[in-house]
């Protein structure tokens, strides 16, 4: 999960770089890993992926 968290952060940074005049970077460094898992599960579920 730590690996995924880093990959996700890098992805978000790339996305934020591609959006001009707007910061799309979502900082997940300061939230507890359990909360991160919760958010991740919700995101996956909204995309129809079973967790």
PDBQT receptor file of N, H, CA, C and O in Angstrom, charges set to zero:
ATOM      1  N   UNK A   1       0.839  -1.203   0.000  1.00  0.00    +0.000 N 
ATOM      2  CA  UNK A   1       0.000   0.000   0.000  1.00  0.00    +0.000 C 
ATOM      3  C   UNK A   1       0.875   1.254   0.000  1.00  0.00    +0.000 C 
ATOM      4  O   UNK A   1       0.537   2.252  -0.638  1.00  0.00    +0.000 OA
ATOM      5  N   UNK A   2       1.972   1.201   0.700  1.00  0.00    +0.000 N 
ATOM      6  H   UNK A   2       2.247   0.390   1.218  1.00  0.00    +0.000 HD
ATOM      7  CA  UNK A   2       2.912   2.331   0.735  1.00  0.00    +0.000 C 
ATOM      8  C   UNK A   2       3.376   2.666  -0.684  1.00  0.00    +0.000 C 
ATOM      9  O   UNK A   2       3.447   3.834  -1.065  1.00  0.00    +0.000 OA
ATOM     10  N   UNK A   3       3.688   1.635  -1.451  1.00  0.00    +0.000 N 
ATOM     11  H   UNK A   3       3.631   0.686  -1.141  1.00  0.00    +0.000 HD
ATOM     12  CA  UNK A   3       4.114   1.796  -2.846  1.00  0.00    +0.000 C 
ATOM     13  C   UNK A   3       3.010   2.461  -3.661  1.00  0.00    +0.000 C 
ATOM     14  O   UNK A   3       3.267   3.397  -4.418  1.00  0.00    +0.000 OA
ATOM     15  N   UNK A   4       1.789   1.975  -3.503  1.00  0.00    +0.000 N 
ATOM     16  H   UNK A   4       1.581   1.215  -2.888  1.00  0.00    +0.000 HD
ATOM     17  CA  UNK A   4       0.649   2.538  -4.221  1.00  0.00    +0.000 C 
ATOM     18  C   UNK A   4       0.454   4.001  -3.844  1.00  0.00    +0.000 C 
ATOM     19  O   UNK A   4       0.194   4.845  -4.701  1.00  0.00    +0.000 OA
ATOM     20  N   UNK A   5       0.582   4.287  -2.561  1.00  0.00    +0.000 N 
ATOM     21  H   UNK A   5       0.793   3.601  -1.865  1.00  0.00    +0.000 HD
ATOM     22  CA  UNK A   5       0.407   5.651  -2.061  1.00  0.00    +0.000 C 
ATOM     23  C   UNK A   5       1.382   6.601  -2.759  1.00  0.00    +0.000 C 
ATOM     24  O   UNK A   5       1.006   7.703  -3.159  1.00  0.00    +0.000 OA
ATOM     25  N   UNK A   6       2.626   6.169  -2.901  1.00  0.00    +0.000 N 
ATOM     26  H   UNK A   6       2.932   5.274  -2.576  1.00  0.00    +0.000 HD
ATOM     27  CA  UNK A   6       3.638   6.996  -3.567  1.00  0.00    +0.000 C 
ATOM     28  C   UNK A   6       3.295   7.168  -5.046  1.00  0.00    +0.000 C 
ATOM     29  O   UNK A   6       3.366   8.276  -5.578  1.00  0.00    +0.000 OA
ATOM     30  N   UNK A   7       2.926   6.079  -5.702  1.00  0.00    +0.000 N 
ATOM     31  H   UNK A   7       2.868   5.179  -5.270  1.00  0.00    +0.000 HD
ATOM     32  CA  UNK A   7       2.529   6.131  -7.114  1.00  0.00    +0.000 C 
ATOM     33  C   UNK A   7       1.360   7.078  -7.315  1.00  0.00    +0.000 C 
ATOM     34  O   UNK A   7       1.352   7.873  -8.255  1.00  0.00    +0.000 OA
ATOM     35  N   UNK A   8       0.384   6.996  -6.444  1.00  0.00    +0.000 N 
ATOM     36  H   UNK A   8       0.390   6.350  -5.681  1.00  0.00    +0.000 HD
ATOM     37  CA  UNK A   8      -0.809   7.832  -6.511  1.00  0.00    +0.000 C 
ATOM     38  C   UNK A   8      -0.438   9.301  -6.387  1.00  0.00    +0.000 C 
ATOM     39  O   UNK A   8      -0.944  10.146  -7.124  1.00  0.00    +0.000 OA
ATOM     40  N   UNK A   9       0.456   9.596  -5.442  1.00  0.00    +0.000 N 
ATOM     41  H   UNK A   9       0.868   8.909  -4.843  1.00  0.00    +0.000 HD
ATOM     42  CA  UNK A   9       0.898  10.969  -5.220  1.00  0.00    +0.000 C 
ATOM     43  C   UNK A   9       1.614  11.505  -6.455  1.00  0.00    +0.000 C 
ATOM     44  O   UNK A   9       1.391  12.645  -6.863  1.00  0.00    +0.000 OA
ATOM     45  N   UNK A  10       2.468  10.684  -7.043  1.00  0.00    +0.000 N 
ATOM     46  H   UNK A  10       2.648   9.758  -6.711  1.00  0.00    +0.000 HD
ATOM     47  CA  UNK A  10       3.187  11.072  -8.264  1.00  0.00    +0.000 C 
ATOM     48  C   UNK A  10       2.193  11.333  -9.389  1.00  0.00    +0.000 C 
ATOM     49  O   UNK A  10       2.316  12.320 -10.114  1.00  0.00    +0.000 OA
ATOM     50  N   UNK A  11       1.212  10.451  -9.535  1.00  0.00    +0.000 N 
ATOM     51  H   UNK A  11       1.113   9.648  -8.946  1.00  0.00    +0.000 HD
ATOM     52  CA  UNK A  11       0.173  10.620 -10.557  1.00  0.00    +0.000 C 
ATOM     53  C   UNK A  11      -0.574  11.927 -10.365  1.00  0.00    +0.000 C 
ATOM     54  O   UNK A  11      -0.803  12.664 -11.323  1.00  0.00    +0.000 OA
ATOM     55  N   UNK A  12      -0.952  12.212  -9.128  1.00  0.00    +0.000 N 
ATOM     56  H   UNK A  12      -0.766  11.613  -8.350  1.00  0.00    +0.000 HD
ATOM     57  CA  UNK A  12      -1.677  13.444  -8.838  1.00  0.00    +0.000 C 
ATOM     58  C   UNK A  12      -0.813  14.665  -9.128  1.00  0.00    +0.000 C 
ATOM     59  O   UNK A  12      -1.319  15.687  -9.592  1.00  0.00    +0.000 OA
ATOM     60  N   UNK A  13       0.477  14.567  -8.862  1.00  0.00    +0.000 N 
ATOM     61  H   UNK A  13       0.888  13.737  -8.486  1.00  0.00    +0.000 HD
ATOM     62  CA  UNK A  13       1.389  15.669  -9.154  1.00  0.00    +0.000 C 
ATOM     63  C   UNK A  13       1.463  15.914 -10.651  1.00  0.00    +0.000 C 
ATOM     64  O   UNK A  13       1.442  17.062 -11.095  1.00  0.00    +0.000 OA
ATOM     65  N   UNK A  14       1.548  14.848 -11.429  1.00  0.00    +0.000 N 
ATOM     66  H   UNK A  14       1.565  13.916 -11.068  1.00  0.00    +0.000 HD
ATOM     67  CA  UNK A  14       1.586  14.962 -12.890  1.00  0.00    +0.000 C 
ATOM     68  C   UNK A  14       0.300  15.607 -13.388  1.00  0.00    +0.000 C 
ATOM     69  O   UNK A  14       0.337  16.508 -14.226  1.00  0.00    +0.000 OA
ATOM     70  N   UNK A  15      -0.828  15.151 -12.877  1.00  0.00    +0.000 N 
ATOM     71  H   UNK A  15      -0.858  14.419 -12.196  1.00  0.00    +0.000 HD
ATOM     72  CA  UNK A  15      -2.120  15.726 -13.255  1.00  0.00    +0.000 C 
ATOM     73  C   UNK A  15      -2.185  17.207 -12.909  1.00  0.00    +0.000 C 
ATOM     74  O   UNK A  15      -2.686  18.014 -13.691  1.00  0.00    +0.000 OA
ATOM     75  N   UNK A  16      -1.677  17.557 -11.738  1.00  0.00    +0.000 N 
ATOM     76  H   UNK A  16      -1.270  16.901 -11.103  1.00  0.00    +0.000 HD
ATOM     77  CA  UNK A  16      -1.742  18.958 -11.315  1.00  0.00    +0.000 C 
ATOM     78  C   UNK A  16      -0.856  19.825 -12.202  1.00  0.00    +0.000 C 
ATOM     79  O   UNK A  16      -1.164  20.993 -12.440  1.00  0.00    +0.000 OA
ATOM     80  N   UNK A  17       0.230  19.263 -12.686  1.00  0.00    +0.000 N 
ATOM     81  H   UNK A  17       0.480  18.314 -12.493  1.00  0.00    +0.000 HD
ATOM     82  CA  UNK A  17       1.113  19.999 -13.579  1.00  0.00    +0.000 C 
ATOM     83  C   UNK A  17       0.435  20.271 -14.912  1.00  0.00    +0.000 C 
ATOM     84  O   UNK A  17       0.703  21.282 -15.561  1.00  0.00    +0.000 OA
ATOM     85  N   UNK A  18      -0.448  19.360 -15.317  1.00  0.00    +0.000 N 
ATOM     86  H   UNK A  18      -0.666  18.538 -14.790  1.00  0.00    +0.000 HD
ATOM     87  CA  UNK A  18      -1.093  19.498 -16.623  1.00  0.00    +0.000 C 
ATOM     88  C   UNK A  18      -2.306  20.425 -16.592  1.00  0.00    +0.000 C 
ATOM     89  O   UNK A  18      -2.845  20.781 -17.640  1.00  0.00    +0.000 OA
ATOM     90  N   UNK A  19      -2.733  20.810 -15.403  1.00  0.00    +0.000 N 
ATOM     91  H   UNK A  19      -2.296  20.521 -14.552  1.00  0.00    +0.000 HD
ATOM     92  CA  UNK A  19      -3.871  21.725 -15.296  1.00  0.00    +0.000 C 
ATOM     93  C   UNK A  19      -3.341  23.116 -14.978  1.00  0.00    +0.000 C 
ATOM     94  O   UNK A  19      -2.853  23.374 -13.878  1.00  0.00    +0.000 OA
ATOM     95  N   UNK A  20      -3.444  24.001 -15.950  1.00  0.00    +0.000 N 
ATOM     96  H   UNK A  20      -3.841  23.792 -16.844  1.00  0.00    +0.000 HD
ATOM     97  CA  UNK A  20      -2.898  25.358 -15.782  1.00  0.00    +0.000 C 
ATOM     98  C   UNK A  20      -3.809  26.212 -14.914  1.00  0.00    +0.000 C 
ATOM     99  O   UNK A  20      -5.034  26.140 -15.013  1.00  0.00    +0.000 OA
ATOM    100  N   UNK A  21      -3.192  27.021 -14.061  1.00  0.00    +0.000 N 
ATOM    101  H   UNK A  21      -2.197  27.080 -13.980  1.00  0.00    +0.000 HD
ATOM    102  CA  UNK A  21      -3.925  27.969 -13.232  1.00  0.00    +0.000 C 
ATOM    103  C   UNK A  21      -4.739  27.352 -12.110  1.00  0.00    +0.000 C 
ATOM    104  O   UNK A  21      -5.488  28.040 -11.417  1.00  0.00    +0.000 OA
ATOM    105  N   UNK A  22      -4.584  26.048 -11.941  1.00  0.00    +0.000 N 
ATOM    106  H   UNK A  22      -3.975  25.489 -12.504  1.00  0.00    +0.000 HD
ATOM    107  CA  UNK A  22      -5.384  25.358 -10.933  1.00  0.00    +0.000 C 
ATOM    108  C   UNK A  22      -4.554  24.277 -10.283  1.00  0.00    +0.000 C 
ATOM    109  O   UNK A  22      -3.867  23.524 -10.973  1.00  0.00    +0.000 OA
ATOM    110  N   UNK A  23      -4.605  24.190  -8.999  1.00  0.00    +0.000 N 
ATOM    111  H   UNK A  23      -5.163  24.801  -8.439  1.00  0.00    +0.000 HD
ATOM    112  CA  UNK A  23      -3.826  23.152  -8.327  1.00  0.00    +0.000 C 
ATOM    113  C   UNK A  23      -4.713  21.941  -8.050  1.00  0.00    +0.000 C 
ATOM    114  O   UNK A  23      -5.658  22.009  -7.265  1.00  0.00    +0.000 OA
ATOM    115  N   UNK A  24      -4.391  20.852  -8.702  1.00  0.00    +0.000 N 
ATOM    116  H   UNK A  24      -3.623  20.796  -9.340  1.00  0.00    +0.000 HD
ATOM    117  CA  UNK A  24      -5.187  19.637  -8.545  1.00  0.00    +0.000 C 
ATOM    118  C   UNK A  24      -4.480  18.622  -7.653  1.00  0.00    +0.000 C 
ATOM    119  O   UNK A  24      -4.954  17.502  -7.461  1.00  0.00    +0.000 OA
ATOM    120  N   UNK A  25      -3.350  19.031  -7.121  1.00  0.00    +0.000 N 
ATOM    121  H   UNK A  25      -2.964  19.940  -7.277  1.00  0.00    +0.000 HD
ATOM    122  CA  UNK A  25      -2.597  18.116  -6.267  1.00  0.00    +0.000 C 
ATOM    123  C   UNK A  25      -3.343  17.864  -4.965  1.00  0.00    +0.000 C 
ATOM    124  O   UNK A  25      -3.646  18.786  -4.207  1.00  0.00    +0.000 OA
ATOM    125  N   UNK A  26      -3.624  16.614  -4.732  1.00  0.00    +0.000 N 
ATOM    126  H   UNK A  26      -3.378  15.865  -5.348  1.00  0.00    +0.000 HD
ATOM    127  CA  UNK A  26      -4.297  16.232  -3.493  1.00  0.00    +0.000 C 
ATOM    128  C   UNK A  26      -3.223  15.666  -2.567  1.00  0.00    +0.000 C 
ATOM    129  O   UNK A  26      -2.601  14.645  -2.862  1.00  0.00    +0.000 OA
ATOM    130  N   UNK A  27      -3.024  16.332  -1.472  1.00  0.00    +0.000 N 
ATOM    131  H   UNK A  27      -3.529  17.161  -1.232  1.00  0.00    +0.000 HD
ATOM    132  CA  UNK A  27      -1.999  15.862  -0.543  1.00  0.00    +0.000 C 
ATOM    133  C   UNK A  27      -2.554  14.762   0.344  1.00  0.00    +0.000 C 
ATOM    134  O   UNK A  27      -3.480  14.976   1.127  1.00  0.00    +0.000 OA
ATOM    135  N   UNK A  28      -1.969  13.579   0.205  1.00  0.00    +0.000 N 
ATOM    136  H   UNK A  28      -1.217  13.405  -0.431  1.00  0.00    +0.000 HD
ATOM    137  CA  UNK A  28      -2.410  12.459   1.031  1.00  0.00    +0.000 C 
ATOM    138  C   UNK A  28      -1.328  12.086   2.035  1.00  0.00    +0.000 C 
ATOM    139  O   UNK A  28      -1.420  11.061   2.711  1.00  0.00    +0.000 OA
ATOM    140  N   UNK A  29      -0.305  12.923   2.127  1.00  0.00    +0.000 N 
ATOM    141  H   UNK A  29      -0.229  13.756   1.578  1.00  0.00    +0.000 HD
ATOM    142  CA  UNK A  29       0.806  12.622   3.029  1.00  0.00    +0.000 C 
ATOM    143  C   UNK A  29       0.397  12.785   4.490  1.00  0.00    +0.000 C 
ATOM    144  O   UNK A  29       0.927  12.097   5.362  1.00  0.00    +0.000 OA
ATOM    145  N   UNK A  30      -0.532  13.679   4.758  1.00  0.00    +0.000 N 
ATOM    146  H   UNK A  30      -0.963  14.237   4.049  1.00  0.00    +0.000 HD
ATOM    147  CA  UNK A  30      -0.867  14.014   6.137  1.00  0.00    +0.000 C 
ATOM    148  C   UNK A  30      -2.050  13.236   6.710  1.00  0.00    +0.000 C 
ATOM    149  O   UNK A  30      -2.420  13.433   7.868  1.00  0.00    +0.000 OA
ATOM    150  N   UNK A  31      -2.640  12.362   5.913  1.00  0.00    +0.000 N 
ATOM    151  H   UNK A  31      -2.340  12.202   4.972  1.00  0.00    +0.000 HD
ATOM    152  CA  UNK A  31      -3.768  11.600   6.447  1.00  0.00    +0.000 C 
ATOM    153  C   UNK A  31      -3.312  10.199   6.856  1.00  0.00    +0.000 C 
ATOM    154  O   UNK A  31      -2.411   9.637   6.234  1.00  0.00    +0.000 OA
ATOM    155  N   UNK A  32      -3.923   9.639   7.887  1.00  0.00    +0.000 N 
ATOM    156  H   UNK A  32      -4.656  10.096   8.392  1.00  0.00    +0.000 HD
ATOM    157  CA  UNK A  32      -3.535   8.291   8.313  1.00  0.00    +0.000 C 
ATOM    158  C   UNK A  32      -3.828   7.260   7.224  1.00  0.00    +0.000 C 
ATOM    159  O   UNK A  32      -4.759   7.415   6.434  1.00  0.00    +0.000 OA
ATOM    160  N   UNK A  33      -3.018   6.212   7.200  1.00  0.00    +0.000 N 
ATOM    161  H   UNK A  33      -2.261   6.086   7.841  1.00  0.00    +0.000 HD
ATOM    162  CA  UNK A  33      -3.125   5.193   6.153  1.00  0.00    +0.000 C 
ATOM    163  C   UNK A  33      -4.506   4.537   6.132  1.00  0.00    +0.000 C 
ATOM    164  O   UNK A  33      -4.999   4.173   5.065  1.00  0.00    +0.000 OA
ATOM    165  N   UNK A  34      -5.131   4.383   7.298  1.00  0.00    +0.000 N 
ATOM    166  H   UNK A  34      -4.731   4.678   8.166  1.00  0.00    +0.000 HD
ATOM    167  CA  UNK A  34      -6.465   3.775   7.347  1.00  0.00    +0.000 C 
ATOM    168  C   UNK A  34      -7.493   4.652   6.637  1.00  0.00    +0.000 C 
ATOM    169  O   UNK A  34      -8.382   4.151   5.949  1.00  0.00    +0.000 OA
ATOM    170  N   UNK A  35      -7.360   5.949   6.812  1.00  0.00    +0.000 N 
ATOM    171  H   UNK A  35      -6.638   6.356   7.371  1.00  0.00    +0.000 HD
ATOM    172  CA  UNK A  35      -8.248   6.907   6.142  1.00  0.00    +0.000 C 
ATOM    173  C   UNK A  35      -7.998   6.868   4.638  1.00  0.00    +0.000 C 
ATOM    174  O   UNK A  35      -8.934   6.931   3.841  1.00  0.00    +0.000 OA
ATOM    175  N   UNK A  36      -6.731   6.763   4.260  1.00  0.00    +0.000 N 
ATOM    176  H   UNK A  36      -5.970   6.712   4.907  1.00  0.00    +0.000 HD
ATOM    177  CA  UNK A  36      -6.365   6.664   2.853  1.00  0.00    +0.000 C 
ATOM    178  C   UNK A  36      -7.007   5.427   2.220  1.00  0.00    +0.000 C 
ATOM    179  O   UNK A  36      -7.537   5.493   1.111  1.00  0.00    +0.000 OA
ATOM    180  N   UNK A  37      -6.955   4.302   2.934  1.00  0.00    +0.000 N 
ATOM    181  H   UNK A  37      -6.525   4.248   3.834  1.00  0.00    +0.000 HD
ATOM    182  CA  UNK A  37      -7.567   3.070   2.444  1.00  0.00    +0.000 C 
ATOM    183  C   UNK A  37      -9.066   3.244   2.256  1.00  0.00    +0.000 C 
ATOM    184  O   UNK A  37      -9.632   2.778   1.267  1.00  0.00    +0.000 OA
ATOM    185  N   UNK A  38      -9.704   3.914   3.200  1.00  0.00    +0.000 N 
ATOM    186  H   UNK A  38      -9.245   4.293   4.003  1.00  0.00    +0.000 HD
ATOM    187  CA  UNK A  38     -11.142   4.199   3.121  1.00  0.00    +0.000 C 
ATOM    188  C   UNK A  38     -11.481   4.967   1.846  1.00  0.00    +0.000 C 
ATOM    189  O   UNK A  38     -12.388   4.601   1.099  1.00  0.00    +0.000 OA
ATOM    190  N   UNK A  39     -10.726   6.045   1.620  1.00  0.00    +0.000 N 
ATOM    191  H   UNK A  39      -9.989   6.343   2.228  1.00  0.00    +0.000 HD
ATOM    192  CA  UNK A  39     -10.934   6.891   0.445  1.00  0.00    +0.000 C 
ATOM    193  C   UNK A  39     -10.702   6.083  -0.827  1.00  0.00    +0.000 C 
ATOM    194  O   UNK A  39     -11.479   6.163  -1.779  1.00  0.00    +0.000 OA
ATOM    195  N   UNK A  40      -9.624   5.305  -0.830  1.00  0.00    +0.000 N 
ATOM    196  H   UNK A  40      -8.993   5.240  -0.057  1.00  0.00    +0.000 HD
ATOM    197  CA  UNK A  40      -9.270   4.483  -1.984  1.00  0.00    +0.000 C 
ATOM    198  C   UNK A  40     -10.381   3.491  -2.318  1.00  0.00    +0.000 C 
ATOM    199  O   UNK A  40     -10.757   3.337  -3.480  1.00  0.00    +0.000 OA
ATOM    200  N   UNK A  41     -10.899   2.823  -1.295  1.00  0.00    +0.000 N 
ATOM    201  H   UNK A  41     -10.594   2.948  -0.351  1.00  0.00    +0.000 HD
ATOM    202  CA  UNK A  41     -11.987   1.861  -1.480  1.00  0.00    +0.000 C 
ATOM    203  C   UNK A  41     -13.209   2.550  -2.090  1.00  0.00    +0.000 C 
ATOM    204  O   UNK A  41     -13.833   2.008  -3.002  1.00  0.00    +0.000 OA
ATOM    205  N   UNK A  42     -13.551   3.738  -1.592  1.00  0.00    +0.000 N 
ATOM    206  H   UNK A  42     -13.043   4.177  -0.851  1.00  0.00    +0.000 HD
ATOM    207  CA  UNK A  42     -14.690   4.488  -2.130  1.00  0.00    +0.000 C 
ATOM    208  C   UNK A  42     -14.482   4.855  -3.594  1.00  0.00    +0.000 C 
ATOM    209  O   UNK A  42     -15.397   4.738  -4.410  1.00  0.00    +0.000 OA
ATOM    210  N   UNK A  43     -13.270   5.301  -3.920  1.00  0.00    +0.000 N 
ATOM    211  H   UNK A  43     -12.526   5.396  -3.257  1.00  0.00    +0.000 HD
ATOM    212  CA  UNK A  43     -12.947   5.659  -5.306  1.00  0.00    +0.000 C 
ATOM    213  C   UNK A  43     -13.107   4.440  -6.208  1.00  0.00    +0.000 C 
ATOM    214  O   UNK A  43     -13.732   4.522  -7.265  1.00  0.00    +0.000 OA
ATOM    215  N   UNK A  44     -12.543   3.314  -5.792  1.00  0.00    +0.000 N 
ATOM    216  H   UNK A  44     -12.034   3.247  -4.933  1.00  0.00    +0.000 HD
ATOM    217  CA  UNK A  44     -12.623   2.089  -6.588  1.00  0.00    +0.000 C 
ATOM    218  C   UNK A  44     -14.068   1.630  -6.754  1.00  0.00    +0.000 C 
ATOM    219  O   UNK A  44     -14.467   1.197  -7.835  1.00  0.00    +0.000 OA
ATOM    220  N   UNK A  45     -14.849   1.727  -5.678  1.00  0.00    +0.000 N 
ATOM    221  H   UNK A  45     -14.524   2.079  -4.800  1.00  0.00    +0.000 HD
ATOM    222  CA  UNK A  45     -16.251   1.317  -5.738  1.00  0.00    +0.000 C 
ATOM    223  C   UNK A  45     -17.051   2.190  -6.696  1.00  0.00    +0.000 C 
ATOM    224  O   UNK A  45     -17.924   1.687  -7.403  1.00  0.00    +0.000 OA
ATOM    225  N   UNK A  46     -16.768   3.488  -6.730  1.00  0.00    +0.000 N 
ATOM    226  H   UNK A  46     -16.059   3.897  -6.155  1.00  0.00    +0.000 HD
ATOM    227  CA  UNK A  46     -17.493   4.368  -7.648  1.00  0.00    +0.000 C 
ATOM    228  C   UNK A  46     -17.141   4.055  -9.097  1.00  0.00    +0.000 C 
ATOM    229  O   UNK A  46     -17.897   4.382 -10.012  1.00  0.00    +0.000 OA
ATOM    230  N   UNK A  47     -15.987   3.418  -9.302  1.00  0.00    +0.000 N 
ATOM    231  H   UNK A  47     -15.373   3.152  -8.559  1.00  0.00    +0.000 HD
ATOM    232  CA  UNK A  47     -15.587   3.010 -10.648  1.00  0.00    +0.000 C 
ATOM    233  C   UNK A  47     -16.052   1.586 -10.962  1.00  0.00    +0.000 C 
ATOM    234  O   UNK A  47     -15.738   1.032 -12.015  1.00  0.00    +0.000 OA
ATOM    235  N   UNK A  48     -16.798   1.013 -10.036  1.00  0.00    +0.000 N 
ATOM    236  H   UNK A  48     -17.054   1.463  -9.180  1.00  0.00    +0.000 HD
ATOM    237  CA  UNK A  48     -17.355  -0.317 -10.251  1.00  0.00    +0.000 C 
ATOM    238  C   UNK A  48     -16.379  -1.453 -10.014  1.00  0.00    +0.000 C 
ATOM    239  O   UNK A  48     -16.615  -2.579 -10.453  1.00  0.00    +0.000 OA
ATOM    240  N   UNK A  49     -15.294  -1.169  -9.328  1.00  0.00    +0.000 N 
ATOM    241  H   UNK A  49     -15.102  -0.255  -8.972  1.00  0.00    +0.000 HD
ATOM    242  CA  UNK A  49     -14.310  -2.202  -9.027  1.00  0.00    +0.000 C 
ATOM    243  C   UNK A  49     -14.621  -2.769  -7.646  1.00  0.00    +0.000 C 
ATOM    244  O   UNK A  49     -14.744  -2.031  -6.669  1.00  0.00    +0.000 OA
ATOM    245  N   UNK A  50     -14.746  -4.092  -7.585  1.00  0.00    +0.000 N 
ATOM    246  H   UNK A  50     -14.647  -4.692  -8.378  1.00  0.00    +0.000 HD
ATOM    247  CA  UNK A  50     -15.048  -4.717  -6.301  1.00  0.00    +0.000 C 
ATOM    248  C   UNK A  50     -13.796  -4.815  -5.459  1.00  0.00    +0.000 C 
ATOM    249  O   UNK A  50     -12.744  -5.241  -5.934  1.00  0.00    +0.000 OA
ATOM    250  N   UNK A  51     -13.919  -4.414  -4.200  1.00  0.00    +0.000 N 
ATOM    251  H   UNK A  51     -14.774  -4.068  -3.814  1.00  0.00    +0.000 HD
ATOM    252  CA  UNK A  51     -12.772  -4.432  -3.285  1.00  0.00    +0.000 C 
ATOM    253  C   UNK A  51     -13.012  -5.469  -2.196  1.00  0.00    +0.000 C 
ATOM    254  O   UNK A  51     -12.169  -5.649  -1.318  1.00  0.00    +0.000 OA
TER     255      UNK A  51
